[in-house]
Amino acid sequence: MYTYLNLLVTAAATPLAQQLIEAVAGEAGKGTLSVPLVPIGSAPGTPATWFGASGAIGSELVSLLKDAQALSEAASIDLSQAELLLSQADITEIDAEPWAAVLERLGLERQQEAL
C-alpha cells in the first residue's frame, strides 16, 4: 500500500534528509529530494532554499515522517536530530494539498537555471 505525499525540506536539512530516506527506503529512496526550489520571483541561478519531491511512499514509512521518536529509532539517529529534521520539513498528503498549493503556501517555485 502506498500513500502519496509532498515532501519539501530546507536546503540546510536536505543532505541529512536524503541520507535518512535512502537508509530507510533503500534503492527506491535514492535522489528523492531532487527538485530545487527558490522563493517566488528569484532570479535565474538563485541557489535553492528548499528541495522537494512529490509521489508515492510506502504507507508503513509515513509514520516516520510524522513522529520524531519513530524516525529516531528507525534511522538510528538522536531524537534531537529527528526533531530538527522534521521541524525543517513540510510534509502533506497530495489528496489534502496538491504540489502547486504547497509551493504557493510556502512562497516557492522551481529554481530556474542561469542563462
C-alpha positions as CSV (number, residue, x, y, z in Angstrom):
1,M,0.0,0.0,0.0
2,Y,1.2,3.5,-0.8
3,T,0.5,7.0,0.4
4,Y,1.0,9.9,-1.9
5,L,3.0,12.8,-0.3
6,N,4.6,16.1,-1.0
7,L,7.9,16.3,0.9
8,L,9.8,19.6,1.0
9,V,12.9,20.1,3.1
10,T,15.0,23.2,3.7
11,A,18.3,23.2,1.8
12,A,20.2,23.1,5.0
13,A,18.4,19.9,6.1
14,T,18.4,18.2,2.7
15,P,21.6,16.2,2.9
16,L,20.5,14.6,6.2
17,A,17.0,14.1,5.0
18,Q,18.2,12.4,1.8
19,Q,20.6,10.2,3.7
20,L,17.8,9.1,6.0
21,I,15.4,8.5,3.1
22,E,18.0,6.2,1.5
23,A,18.7,4.4,4.7
24,V,15.1,3.7,5.4
25,A,13.8,3.2,1.8
26,G,16.8,1.7,0.2
27,E,17.4,2.0,-3.5
28,A,13.9,3.4,-4.0
29,G,14.9,6.5,-2.0
30,K,17.9,7.5,-4.0
31,G,17.7,11.0,-5.3
32,T,14.3,11.6,-3.8
33,L,14.8,15.3,-2.9
34,S,15.8,16.3,-6.4
35,V,13.6,19.3,-7.2
36,P,15.4,22.6,-6.3
37,L,13.0,25.3,-5.0
38,V,13.5,29.1,-4.5
39,P,11.3,32.0,-3.3
40,I,8.9,33.1,-6.0
41,G,10.4,35.8,-8.3
42,S,14.0,34.7,-7.6
43,A,16.5,35.5,-10.4
44,P,17.7,32.5,-12.5
45,G,20.6,30.8,-10.9
46,T,19.5,31.7,-7.3
47,P,20.6,28.9,-5.0
48,A,17.8,26.6,-3.9
49,T,16.4,27.3,-0.4
50,W,14.3,24.1,-0.3
51,F,14.4,20.7,-2.1
52,G,11.3,18.6,-2.7
53,A,9.6,15.6,-4.1
54,S,6.1,14.5,-4.7
55,G,4.9,10.9,-5.1
56,A,4.3,7.5,-3.6
57,I,5.8,6.3,-0.4
58,G,5.2,3.0,1.3
59,S,2.4,3.6,3.8
60,E,4.5,1.9,6.5
61,L,7.0,4.8,6.2
62,V,4.5,7.6,6.7
63,S,4.6,7.4,10.5
64,L,8.3,8.0,10.4
65,L,7.6,11.4,8.8
66,K,5.1,12.4,11.5
67,D,6.8,11.1,14.6
68,A,10.3,12.2,15.6
69,Q,10.7,9.3,18.1
70,A,9.8,6.7,15.4
71,L,12.1,8.4,12.9
72,S,14.9,8.4,15.5
73,E,14.5,4.7,16.2
74,A,14.2,3.6,12.6
75,A,17.1,5.7,11.4
76,S,19.3,5.2,14.5
77,I,19.8,8.9,15.0
78,D,19.5,11.1,18.0
79,L,15.9,12.2,18.9
80,S,17.1,15.9,18.7
81,Q,18.3,15.3,15.1
82,A,15.0,13.8,14.1
83,E,13.1,16.7,15.8
84,L,15.3,19.2,14.0
85,L,14.8,17.5,10.6
86,L,11.0,17.3,10.9
87,S,10.9,20.9,12.0
88,Q,12.6,21.8,8.7
89,A,10.3,19.8,6.5
90,D,6.9,20.4,5.1
91,I,5.0,17.1,4.6
92,T,1.5,16.9,3.2
93,E,-0.7,14.3,1.6
94,I,-1.3,15.1,-2.1
95,D,-5.0,14.5,-1.7
96,A,-5.2,17.1,1.0
97,E,-2.9,19.7,-0.7
98,P,-1.6,19.3,-4.2
99,W,2.0,20.2,-5.0
100,A,1.2,23.6,-6.6
101,A,-0.8,24.6,-3.5
102,V,2.1,23.7,-1.2
103,L,4.5,25.8,-3.3
104,E,2.1,28.7,-3.2
105,R,1.6,28.4,0.5
106,L,5.4,28.4,1.1
107,G,6.0,31.1,-1.5
108,L,8.2,28.8,-3.6
109,E,8.8,28.0,-7.2
110,R,11.1,25.6,-9.1
111,Q,14.6,27.0,-9.5
112,Q,15.4,28.4,-12.9
113,E,18.9,27.8,-14.3
114,A,21.1,30.8,-15.0
115,L,21.3,31.7,-18.7
